[in-house]
Amino acid sequence: MKYINAKKIIAADILEPYENIGESWDVRSTRGWQVLFLIGYREGYPDYILVDKENKEDCIKLIESLGLNAL
């Protein structure tokens, strides 16, 4: 089991499901609903944690449970 320090989260974003269509130009991976937590920067690049969830409502519940506010 993994844990996150909510005080270290800079921002959170909900990523909608995406399906790779198999074309050569489509380099993204197929994935379901995810929450992306920006937790800082490492060597000038964003450092983040991705959390998989079943649906959008579960993503929102996770973000709100950490005390983050919607923009």
N, C-alpha and C positions, 0 to 999 in steps of 0.2 A: 504494500500500500504506500502511496506517495502523499505527501502533504505540502502545502504551499503557505508561505508567510504572507498573509493578505496585506500587511503594511508595506510590502515590497512591490506590489502591483502598481504599475504606472497607468496602464490602460487595459481594457478588455474589449474584444470584438467577437461577434458571432459570425462564423463562416458557414454558409449554406452548403448543402451537399453538392458535389461536383462529380461528374462521370467522364472519364477520359474516353474520347470517341475512337481512339486507335489510329488517328492520322499522325504522320511523321512530325508535324508542327505542334501537335498537342503534347506538351511535355509534363503537364500537371498530372498528379496521381488521383485516382478515384478515391473519394472519401465521403463520409457521412457528415452529420452535424458536428461542428467543433467549436470550442471556445478557445480563442487565442489570448493569452495573458502576456502582455509586454512587461518584463521584469527588470529591464535595464539595457545596457549596451556593453558589448565586449569587442574590443579592438575596433571600435567605430561602427559596428553592425548591431542591429537589434538582437537582443537575447529574449527569447520567449518560450513559453510552455504551451503545448496544445493538449486539450482535454476533449476526448470523444464523448458525445452524448447521443441519446436516441432521437431527440426532436428539439425544436426551437424552445418549447416551454421548459425543458430540462436545462437548456443552456441559460435561459433567463433566471431560473431558480438558482443555479450555481452562482452566477454573477451577483445576484441580490443577496445570497447567503453570505457572501464575503464582504458585504457592506458597501459595494460599489454603486454609484449613482448613474442613472441613464442620462445621456446628453440630449 
